[in-house]
Amino acid sequence: MPIQFDPDPVVTRLTERTTEFVREVVIPAERACGGSVHDAPEALRQSLHKGAREAGVFAPHVPERWGGHGLDLRGQAAVFEAAGYSLLGPLALNCAAPDEGNMHLLEKIATEQQKERYLRPLASGETRSCFAMTEPAPGAGADPRSLRTTATRVPGGWRIDGRKWFITGANGAGFTIVMARTSGSPGDIGGATMFLVDAGTPGMQVVRDIQTLDEGFFAGHGEIVFDGCVVGDDHVLGAVDQGFAGAQVRLGPARMTHCMRWLGAARRAQDTALERAGSRTAFGSVLGDLGMVQQMLADSEIDIEACRALVLRTAWELDTGSPAAAQLTSVSKTFVAEAVNRVVDRAVQICGALGISAADAPLARLLRDVRPFRIYDGPSETHRFAIARRALKPYRQSLQGATADS
């Protein structure tokens, strides 16, 4: 099946409407709140959702059954990039992390009852959610097998005990998808289960908001303590002891949608640099006539185009269920995270003092927000380890076969 690079006309129109909505509605709202999505009020989120609905761009990723446009990952690529042009854009379209990834997970593996209870209000923007897997050391982080939060059988359900941190959107979330160990020990490959825990459930408490470098995620990142938190059997998401496998349904596509959104931020940084380079006079000419500036602009154009092509290729592999998707997802996440950082950093350098002024240009905010992308959803080093291991696998098998024959 050939890869189709030409976007569907429906996707093209939705991308154009999203671009217009972000420029005319979202960016002015971003400037009004100082660019900090962390501290944005709930009223702003609801107002942006209302505007997105009126513009016909709300929930591009959500299946039509739940009120969205039902785009596949290839369709989402262009729309999410357009939304990511502003840090508030994904929030406005209700396609921001972690809600977007949780919607995908719920749609794929939740029971019909769970979909009505959790997916429907999440897809409509009535509520928010979070995904709680990361733990303080020595718990789960880059290596999820280190999972230490436990879920123990009790009459009629499960008792959850443990601590999670850097949980995006935890403060004010209507429910949490919690990864807990139901069998085995930390370091074991399996034995995890996902649970749906409603806000206000006794034994679950958001104990603090963690101050972080980035400010681009609504409600920031929180730390949650589970102490004797009991949920019923109907709160199990997916199969018991199959939580790691179930999470992969979410994590692969979620890594790609992160890439799509941050590619929009890179495009905005490059546009800012191009505008500055084409208008700022120094040393007897505009900056854009200087060879060193031209090289930085050209390198950023190359990075952006390479990211876009890689994202589209990987999205196609995921949409078609290709076995190559896992490897390409790691390749894409690593390359795009680092390329986006390069693009924003170059834009700051080209713009000079303007580039580091948070009040006068978006670059300082973007620089803070894109840097953590090289860490969350798997650090670049972890993905490189996985990429090399997969690449080596057939050669190791060949060597083992040759040794056995000798």
Phi, psi and omega per residue, in radians:
M1 nan 2.073 -3.090
P2 -1.227 2.579 3.061
I3 -1.298 2.279 3.139
Q4 -1.728 1.975 -3.119
F5 -1.576 -0.415 3.134
D6 -1.299 2.152 -3.119
P7 -1.200 2.587 3.034
D8 -1.067 2.490 3.124
P9 -0.953 -0.592 3.105
V10 -1.108 -0.739 3.121
V11 -1.161 -0.711 3.127
T12 -1.043 -0.806 -3.137
R13 -1.144 -0.709 -3.140
L14 -1.160 -0.652 3.088
T15 -1.130 -0.733 3.127
E16 -1.116 -0.745 3.122
R17 -1.149 -0.664 3.119
T18 -1.141 -0.765 3.109
T19 -1.009 -0.798 3.138
E20 -1.140 -0.756 -3.135
F21 -1.098 -0.737 -3.129
V22 -1.131 -0.756 -3.108
R23 -1.228 -0.682 -3.017
E24 -1.558 -0.492 -3.047
V25 -2.028 -0.840 -2.970
V26 -1.321 -0.806 -3.112
I27 -1.100 -0.730 3.024
P28 -1.032 -0.658 3.093
A29 -1.171 -0.647 3.093
E30 -1.074 -0.790 3.125
R31 -1.126 -0.659 -3.105
A32 -1.141 -0.558 -3.121
C33 -1.717 0.193 3.082
G34 1.308 0.190 3.070
G35 1.421 -0.078 -3.130
S36 -1.567 1.825 3.124
V37 -1.297 -0.501 3.110
H38 -0.819 -0.866 -2.987
D39 -1.736 0.171 -3.132
A40 -1.119 2.412 -3.112
P41 -1.282 2.725 3.110
E42 -1.025 -0.601 -3.140
A43 -1.068 -0.615 3.114
L44 -1.179 -0.745 3.104
R45 -1.010 -0.822 -3.134
Q46 -1.132 -0.665 3.117
S47 -1.136 -0.738 3.118
L48 -1.169 -0.667 3.068
H49 -1.050 -0.749 3.129
K50 -1.074 -0.754 3.118
G51 -1.129 -0.684 3.129
A52 -1.146 -0.684 3.091
R53 -1.098 -0.783 -3.133
E54 -1.114 -0.572 3.118
A55 -1.428 -0.131 3.126
G56 1.307 0.489 -3.086
V57 -2.128 0.138 -3.059
F58 -1.265 2.417 3.035
A59 0.920 1.058 -3.118
P60 -1.137 -0.428 -3.040
H61 -1.601 -0.293 -3.013
V62 -1.383 2.352 3.080
P63 -0.968 2.606 -3.077
E64 -1.004 -0.547 3.121
R65 -0.968 -0.538 -3.081
W66 -1.846 0.238 3.015
G67 1.717 0.188 -3.116
G68 -1.882 -2.931 -3.114
H69 -1.614 -0.239 3.045
G70 1.212 0.552 -3.141
L71 -1.286 2.514 2.982
D72 -1.367 -3.136 -3.071
L73 -1.103 -0.623 3.104
R74 -1.113 -0.698 3.088
G75 -1.197 -0.651 -3.139
Q76 -1.126 -0.520 -3.019
A77 -0.941 -0.886 -3.097
A78 -1.242 -0.695 -3.096
V79 -1.214 -0.746 3.141
F80 -1.157 -0.632 3.072
E81 -1.091 -0.755 3.116
A82 -1.107 -0.687 3.113
A83 -1.161 -0.669 -3.089
G84 -1.241 -0.066 3.095
Y85 -1.051 -0.436 3.014
S86 -2.123 2.530 3.084
L87 -1.072 -0.442 3.118
L88 -1.561 -0.155 -3.063
G89 -1.061 -0.899 3.116
P90 -1.059 -0.647 3.091
L91 -1.072 -0.740 -3.115
A92 -1.081 -0.709 -3.112
L93 -1.481 -0.006 -3.087
N94 1.074 0.600 3.090
C95 -2.135 0.464 3.116
A96 -1.512 2.736 2.999
A97 -1.335 2.562 0.028
P98 -1.584 -0.080 -3.037
D99 -1.047 -0.723 -3.103
E100 -1.045 -0.816 3.112
G101 -1.141 -0.632 3.123
N102 -1.193 -0.629 3.074
M103 -1.068 -0.775 3.131
H104 -1.080 -0.780 -3.138
L105 -1.082 -0.821 -3.127
L106 -1.106 -0.716 -3.114
E107 -1.126 -0.547 -3.069
K108 -1.487 -0.660 -2.969
I109 -2.224 -0.122 -3.134
A110 -1.283 2.708 3.013
T111 -1.255 2.884 3.132
E112 -1.062 -0.681 3.104
Q113 -1.114 -0.733 3.109
Q114 -1.157 -0.634 3.106
K115 -1.093 -0.747 3.131
E116 -1.159 -0.655 -3.063
R117 -1.374 -0.612 -3.017
Y118 -2.032 -0.779 -3.070
L119 -1.239 -0.774 -3.066
R120 -1.022 -0.899 3.129
P121 -1.185 -0.485 3.102
L122 -1.237 -0.761 -3.136
A123 -1.133 -0.549 -3.125
S124 -1.463 -0.168 -3.093
G125 1.483 0.107 3.136
E126 -1.159 -0.535 -3.138
T127 -2.423 3.000 3.043
R128 -2.123 3.015 -3.094
S129 -2.542 3.031 2.979
C130 -2.544 2.883 -3.123
F131 -2.151 1.972 -2.984
A132 -1.870 1.692 3.064
M133 -2.144 -0.743 -3.045
T134 -1.162 2.406 -3.106
E135 -2.241 2.762 2.996
P136 -1.093 2.647 3.093
A137 -1.047 2.432 0.228
P138 -1.668 0.461 -3.096
G139 -1.392 -2.933 -3.049
A140 -1.110 2.299 3.052
G141 -2.559 -2.026 3.058
A142 -1.069 -0.502 3.070
D143 -1.867 1.708 -3.092
P144 -1.131 -0.321 3.135
R145 -1.144 -0.264 3.118
S146 -1.363 0.143 -3.082
L147 -0.857 2.213 -3.122
R148 -2.046 -0.377 3.059
T149 -1.054 2.347 -3.060
T150 -2.031 2.656 2.975
A151 -2.219 2.061 -3.053
T152 -1.937 2.406 3.117
R153 -1.060 2.288 2.988
V154 -2.323 2.879 3.132
P155 -0.936 2.087 3.085
G156 1.425 0.023 -3.118
G157 3.104 -2.478 -3.007
W158 -2.447 2.516 3.040
R159 -1.863 2.139 -3.095
I160 -1.814 2.294 3.113
D161 -2.394 2.296 3.111
G162 2.750 -3.055 -3.103
R163 -2.361 2.332 3.086
K164 -2.113 2.586 3.052
W165 -2.541 2.949 -2.983
F166 0.950 0.766 -3.137
I167 -1.661 1.849 -3.034
T168 -1.135 2.272 3.076
G169 1.327 0.243 -3.072
A170 -1.086 -0.719 -3.101
N171 -1.207 1.951 3.127
G172 1.606 0.002 3.124
A173 -1.179 2.466 3.125
G174 -1.291 -0.480 3.073
F175 -2.740 2.826 -3.110
T176 -2.192 2.373 2.955
I177 -1.666 1.975 -3.008
V178 -1.882 2.308 3.025
M179 -1.683 2.132 -3.132
A180 -2.386 2.651 -3.134
R181 -1.462 2.168 3.117
T182 -1.906 -0.129 3.035
S183 -2.802 2.847 3.128
G184 1.324 -2.931 -3.074
S185 -2.292 2.802 3.071
P186 -0.900 2.291 -3.075
G187 1.836 -0.352 3.103
D188 -1.257 2.599 -3.086
I189 -1.204 -0.733 -3.093
G190 -1.908 -2.790 3.038
G191 1.604 0.239 3.136
A192 -1.858 2.662 3.107
T193 -2.413 2.524 3.075
M194 -1.692 2.443 3.141
F195 -2.242 2.521 3.030
L196 -1.673 2.058 -3.095
V197 -2.121 2.083 -3.132
D198 -1.273 2.560 3.016
A199 -1.018 2.449 -3.137
G200 1.548 -0.055 3.087
T201 -1.124 2.230 3.125
P202 -0.964 2.389 3.139
G203 1.672 -0.147 3.047
M204 -1.971 2.263 -3.114
Q205 -2.547 2.287 2.970
V206 -1.414 1.939 -2.982
V207 -1.602 -0.338 3.089
R208 -2.928 2.754 2.927
D209 -1.668 2.232 -3.093
I210 -1.549 2.186 3.099
Q211 -1.328 2.126 -3.041
T212 -2.242 2.961 3.135
L213 -1.084 -0.713 -3.050
D214 -1.536 2.775 3.117
E215 -2.368 0.313 -2.976
G216 -1.681 0.110 3.139
F217 -2.026 2.263 -3.093
F218 -1.028 2.266 -3.136
A219 1.243 0.090 3.031
G220 1.150 -2.580 -3.064
H221 -2.213 2.278 -3.040
G222 -2.058 2.943 3.027
E223 -2.009 2.266 -3.055
I224 -2.104 2.370 3.048
V225 -1.950 2.302 3.019
F226 -1.938 2.059 -3.093
D227 -2.349 1.659 -3.093
G228 1.165 0.654 -3.132
C229 -1.474 1.977 -3.040
V230 -1.822 2.252 3.072
V231 -2.244 2.755 -3.122
G232 -1.399 2.958 3.107
D233 -1.061 -0.497 -3.131
D234 -1.289 -0.033 3.102
H235 -1.676 -0.003 3.034
V236 -1.265 2.232 3.114
L237 -1.789 1.997 -3.040
G238 1.451 -2.670 -3.080
A239 -1.743 2.568 3.064
V240 -1.078 2.386 -3.138
D241 1.244 0.094 -3.139
Q242 -2.011 0.432 -3.063
G243 -1.130 -0.689 3.136
F244 -1.123 -0.736 3.107
A245 -1.142 -0.723 3.106
G246 -1.114 -0.660 -3.131
A247 -1.117 -0.506 3.123
Q248 -1.117 -0.453 3.056
V249 -1.049 -0.608 -3.120
R250 -1.509 -0.795 -2.877
L251 -1.188 -0.700 -3.139
G252 -1.068 -1.018 3.099
P253 -1.066 -0.623 -3.128
A254 -1.137 -0.624 3.069
R255 -1.093 -0.670 -3.131
M256 -1.246 -0.676 3.134
T257 -1.199 -0.546 2.979
H258 -1.012 -0.822 3.141
C259 -1.022 -0.745 -3.134
M260 -1.063 -0.839 -3.094
R261 -1.136 -0.767 -3.122
W262 -1.235 -0.430 3.041
L263 -1.119 -0.609 3.046
G264 -1.101 -0.688 3.095
A265 -1.133 -0.682 3.102
A266 -1.109 -0.692 3.116
R267 -1.100 -0.681 3.117
R268 -1.157 -0.711 3.108
A269 -1.080 -0.749 3.127
Q270 -1.146 -0.723 3.096
D271 -1.059 -0.695 3.109
T272 -1.106 -0.741 3.127
A273 -1.157 -0.714 3.124
L274 -1.111 -0.743 3.118
E275 -1.080 -0.746 3.128
R276 -1.175 -0.772 -3.108
A277 -1.154 -0.477 -3.130
G278 -1.511 -0.128 -3.056
S279 -2.223 -0.395 -3.078
R280 -1.456 2.187 3.138
T281 -1.699 2.321 3.078
A282 -2.748 2.484 3.109
F283 0.988 0.647 3.024
G284 1.467 0.102 3.112
S285 -2.735 3.017 3.052
V286 -1.285 2.670 -3.100
L287 -0.964 -0.650 -3.085
G288 -1.119 -0.224 3.088
D289 -1.550 -0.138 -3.138
L290 -1.467 2.329 -3.047
G291 -1.023 -0.707 -3.113
M292 -1.146 -0.655 3.106
V293 -1.212 -0.726 3.110
Q294 -1.035 -0.700 3.132
Q295 -1.101 -0.750 3.134
M296 -1.119 -0.736 3.113
L297 -1.111 -0.745 3.137
A298 -1.130 -0.754 3.133
D299 -1.089 -0.626 3.109
S300 -1.219 -0.673 3.067
E301 -1.074 -0.709 3.116
I302 -1.104 -0.800 3.141
D303 -1.061 -0.758 -3.107
I304 -1.127 -0.802 -3.130
E305 -1.160 -0.670 3.108
A306 -1.144 -0.713 3.092
C307 -1.061 -0.807 -3.082
R308 -1.091 -0.750 3.132
A309 -1.147 -0.722 -3.131
L310 -1.172 -0.710 3.104
V311 -1.077 -0.791 -3.120
L312 -1.127 -0.726 3.110
R313 -1.082 -0.800 -3.108
T314 -1.186 -0.678 3.088
A315 -1.034 -0.720 3.104
W316 -1.095 -0.756 3.118
E317 -1.074 -0.715 3.114
L318 -1.198 -0.731 -3.140
D319 -1.085 -0.607 -3.075
T320 -1.641 0.004 3.125
G321 1.228 0.490 -3.096
S322 -1.197 2.495 3.062
P323 -1.159 -0.264 3.115
A324 -1.383 -0.125 -3.016
A325 -1.096 -0.703 -3.091
A326 -1.072 -0.803 -3.137
Q327 -1.147 -0.790 -3.110
L328 -1.186 -0.535 3.076
T329 -1.102 -0.776 3.092
S330 -1.127 -0.729 3.105
V331 -1.062 -0.829 -3.102
S332 -1.114 -0.829 -3.100
K333 -1.044 -0.754 -3.123
T334 -1.166 -0.856 -3.073
F335 -1.157 -0.828 -3.077
V336 -1.149 -0.740 3.137
A337 -1.011 -0.730 -3.112
E338 -1.367 -0.638 3.132
A339 -1.168 -0.733 3.109
V340 -1.050 -0.732 3.072
N341 -1.046 -0.731 -3.141
R342 -1.104 -0.767 -3.109
V343 -1.089 -0.821 -3.119
V344 -1.161 -0.712 3.135
D345 -1.094 -0.739 3.101
R346 -1.097 -0.707 3.142
A347 -1.084 -0.718 3.077
V348 -1.047 -0.768 -3.112
Q349 -1.123 -0.737 -3.138
I350 -1.133 -0.676 -3.073
C351 -1.459 -0.182 3.042
G352 1.083 -2.271 -3.106
A353 -1.015 -0.655 3.115
L354 -1.069 -0.579 -3.091
G355 -1.179 -0.458 -3.116
I356 -1.804 0.119 3.085
S357 -1.630 1.942 -3.117
A358 -1.196 -0.395 -3.085
A359 -1.494 -0.404 -2.987
D360 -1.888 -0.224 3.137
A361 -2.714 2.760 -3.101
P362 -1.420 -0.087 -2.929
L363 -1.158 -0.708 -3.131
A364 -1.077 -0.719 3.110
R365 -1.159 -0.748 -3.133
L366 -1.118 -0.677 -3.135
L367 -1.080 -0.722 3.099
R368 -1.134 -0.649 -3.020
D369 -1.416 -0.593 -3.086
V370 -1.388 -0.407 -3.108
R371 -1.045 -0.769 3.134
P372 -1.135 -0.275 -3.133
F373 -1.070 -0.419 3.099
R374 -1.341 -0.055 -3.122
I375 -1.992 -0.915 -3.064
Y376 -1.289 2.818 -3.024
D377 1.016 0.584 3.130
G378 1.682 1.988 3.087
P379 -1.038 2.713 3.137
S380 -0.967 -0.644 -3.107
E381 -1.155 -0.688 3.116
T382 -1.130 -0.746 3.112
H383 -1.147 -0.683 3.106
R384 -1.089 -0.687 3.076
F385 -1.025 -0.806 -3.124
A386 -1.180 -0.696 3.140
I387 -1.074 -0.838 -3.124
A388 -1.136 -0.703 -3.126
R389 -1.084 -0.771 3.118
R390 -1.148 -0.688 -3.127
A391 -1.143 -0.608 -3.109
L392 -1.375 -0.387 -2.964
K393 -0.928 -0.874 -3.112
P394 -1.154 -0.495 3.140
Y395 -1.295 -0.627 3.066
R396 -1.158 -0.705 3.107
Q397 -1.098 -0.695 3.124
S398 -1.108 -0.733 3.134
L399 -1.134 -0.733 3.123
Q400 -1.079 -0.687 3.134
G401 -1.153 -0.698 3.130
A402 -1.163 -0.657 3.119
T403 -1.145 -0.703 -3.139
A404 -1.148 -0.556 -3.108
D405 -1.379 -0.361 -3.035
S406 -1.376 nan nan
